[in-house]
């Protein structure tokens, strides 16, 4: 069977290309190890490449920045079985203000509106930490400000068992499988700009059960499919600060520890047949260039 792995940044966004290439390499290796033939997009117009290549494939996955991902995923879904999140859910998650409003409406802690003093300013539609900064100033056009939370930064990598039925999306079989809780390596430069540098996985923390429970509720509320990353800051509560409805850089570290193949997990979960748990061995640090080192 053929799998289209449509990765955007390697040819179209040099600022994120290292992360994109690292994620693509892990996925390509895993699918080929599981017996699939992988098909990759060329350097031309990305949407046109998906249109050209998808009809000859059996299934596919788009890896792209959040604000572009919905459009490209919609094109893929018109032709083949999607192993990632659905394009409508992606569109919701890409709008950070809308996502926060939905989560708050379901009782999931979010930082909330910024008060006086230090706050976090983010693009309403952005990818990862790009354009995110700590400031006492006001948000600009296309940005919003939320309360600054002092705490520990973690992410949860999770794959829901969700399938598309005749009329709706629904969970089937096991609950969402948590691959790992990851500690995030966050740097704040002198100008307040926040940079994500990678992290460590898997990690143990006294608040792990609360972190995992929060992440599971997030993907259920939003209707996520495929691999998702839920970013949290742990303080007096577990605050959700971002939801990534896509493959994230954490996969580079997780794949180095996980006995299961990510390819098998994505295919099984897309049919509602994914496992309840996975098995991890050891612990690693990883960076945004794809370098993995054992702890």
N, C-alpha and C positions, 0 to 999 in steps of 0.2 A: 504494500500500500504506500501511496505517496502522501507526504505531509509538507505543506507549504509553510515555511518559517519566514514571515515577512517582517524583517527588522529595518526600521526607518533610519536610525541615527547614523549608522556606519557610513552611509552615502550622503546624508542630507543634514546632519547636525554635528559638526566637529566637537562642540563643547560637551556632548554626551556620548560621542562615538565609542570611547573606551568602555563605558558601562554597557552600551548596546552590544558591542562585539563580545564582551565577556559573557553576557547572558545568552547570546546566540550560540556561542561555542559550547556551552553546557547543554543547551537544548539539542543542538545538532548531534553532538556525541551520544546523548542518551537515546534519541530516536533511532539513530543508526545502530546502536547497540541492541535495541529491541527489535531490529529487523525491518524498520521502515526506510524507505527512500526519501531523502530530504530534498526539497526544492527551495532555492533562495532567490530573492528578488535581485535584479540587476540595478545598476546605478541610475537608470532613467527615471521618468516620472513615476512616483511610487504608486499612486492610485492606478495608473495604467498598467504597471507591472502586476499588481494583484489581479486586475481584470484579465490580463493575458495568461497568467500562470494558474490561477485557481481552478478553472474548469477541468484541467487535466489532473488535478489532485483529489484525494479522498477526504482530507481534513486539513485544517490549517490553524495558525495562530499568528496574530499581529503583535509585534513589540514596538511601541511608539510612545512619544510623550502624551500625557493625559489629554491635552486639549486637541490633539489630532487623532487620537485613537478611535473615537467613536465613528468618525467618517470612514476610516480605512476598514474597520471591523464590519461596518454595514455592507461595504462592497464585498468583503470576503463571505459574509453570511448569505449573500445572494447566490453564491455558487457552491459552497461546500460546508461541511460540518465544522463549526467553530469550537475550538478547544479552550477558548478564553471566555472572558466575560461578555455578555450580550451588549450590543451597541447602545441600547437605550439606557441600561444601567451605567455604562461608561459615561454617557453624556451627563447623567446626574452627578456622578462622582467627580467629573472634571470641573464642576462648579463648586468651589469649596464653601461658598456661602450657603448655597442650596443644600449641600450635603450636611453641613452643621445644623441647619434648621430642621432637617428630617431626623437626625440623630437626637437632637434635644427634645423633639416631640415624642420620642420613644423612651425618654428618661436616661439616655446615654450621656455621661458627662462630657462636655466640650468646654474649651476655655471661656467662651462667651465674649461679649463686647468689651472692648478696651475701656478702661477708666483713665484717670489722670496718670501721668508719669509713663514709665516704661511699658511698651506694648510690642507685639509682634505684628509686622506689616507684611502681607502676602498678596501676590496676584490672585484675583478671583479665579482665574484659570491659569494654572501653571503646572510645572513638572518638578517633583521633588523639592529640593531646597532652592531652586533657581529663583532669584528675585526676592527671597525671604530675608527679612532683616529685623533686628531689634532697634527700636527708636523711640524717642519721646515726641516725634513729629506726627504729622497727619498722613493718612493714606492718600496716595495720588490717584489719578484716573486708572480705572481697571484694577484697583487694589482695595483691600479692606484691612481693618485693624482688629486684633483680638487680644484678650488679656494675656500677659506674659505669665507663664507658670514655671516656677523654679522647681525642678525635679529631675528624675532620671529618665533618659530617652531609650525607649525600646520599640521594636516592631514585632508584629506577629505575622508569620507567613502561613497562610491557611488556604485550603482547597475545599469549597463546598461540594457536596454531592447533589448537584442540581441538574435537572433535565428539562427539556422543552416538550411539553405535551401539546395536544391539539389546540388548547385554548389558553394555556397559561404556563408559567414557570413554576416548578414545584420541586421540593426536596424529595429524594427517594433513598431508601436504605439508611446507611450510617449518617450520623451528624457530620458537620464540617470537620475535616481532618486538619488538625494543627500540625504543621511540619516542624516548626521551631519558634521559640521566642528568641529574638536577636537583640543584643545590646548595640545601640547606634553610636558611632563615633562622630560627634558633632563639634565643629570648630566655629567660633565666633571671632571674626577679624576685628581690628581696631575701629572700623567703620560700622560695626554692628551686623555685617553681612554673615549669614549663616551658611556654612558649607557642610555637606554630608561627605564623609571621607571613607565610609565603609562600616565595618563593625565586627562583632564576635558572635559566634553561634555554635551550638545551642548554649543558652545561659540559664542558670537557675537563680531564682530570686524568691524572697519570702512572699512576694505579691503575685507569684506566677498564676495561681488559680484565678485571681481577680482579673489579671491581664487577659488570660485566655477566654474567660467567660465574657468579658467585654468585647473582644474581637469576634467571637462567635455571634454575639447578638448583632454586631455591626453588619456582618455579611448577610445575616438573615433579614434584617430590616431593609437593607438596600437591594436585596435580590441578586447578590453577586454570584458569578460562576467562575470556573477556572481558578488559576492561582491569583491570590490577592494579598496585598500587604496592608496591615493596619498599623499606623504609627501612633504611639501613645507617649504621654509624659506622666510618670508616676509621682504623685505628690500626696495630698490628703485624699485624693481620689485618683482613679485611672482615667485621665483625660484623653480623648481621641483628638488628635491634631491633624490627621490626614488619612485618607483612604485611597489606596492605589489599586484600581481594578485591573491589574496586569502583573506580568512578571516583574520582579524587582531584583536589585543587585544582590540582595540577601541569598538568592538562589545559588549564587556562585559558591558561597560558604556551605550552605545546606547540602548541596549535591556532593561535596567532599566528605560529608559525614553520614549521609543517608544510605541505608542498605537498599532501599527501593529505588527504582528508576523514575525520574520525574516524568518521562514520557509515558510510562505505564499508568502513573497516577492521573495525569491529565486526561488520557483517553478513557480510563475507567470512570473517573468522576463525571465526565461529560455525558455518560450514560446512566449516572446514578448508581454506579457499582464500585466506587472508590472505597478504600479501607477506612476504618475509624481512627486508626493510629499508624504511625510510621516508626521505623527503628533507626536511631542515630547512634553513632559510635565516635567518641572523641569530641574534640572541640577545636575550632579554627578561628583565626582572624582573617578577614578579607578586606580588600580595598576596592576602589572604584575602577581600577585598572585590570581587575581580574586576578590579582595575586592573592594566593591563599597560603597561609602558614599555620602549621599545627601549634597549638598552645601547650 
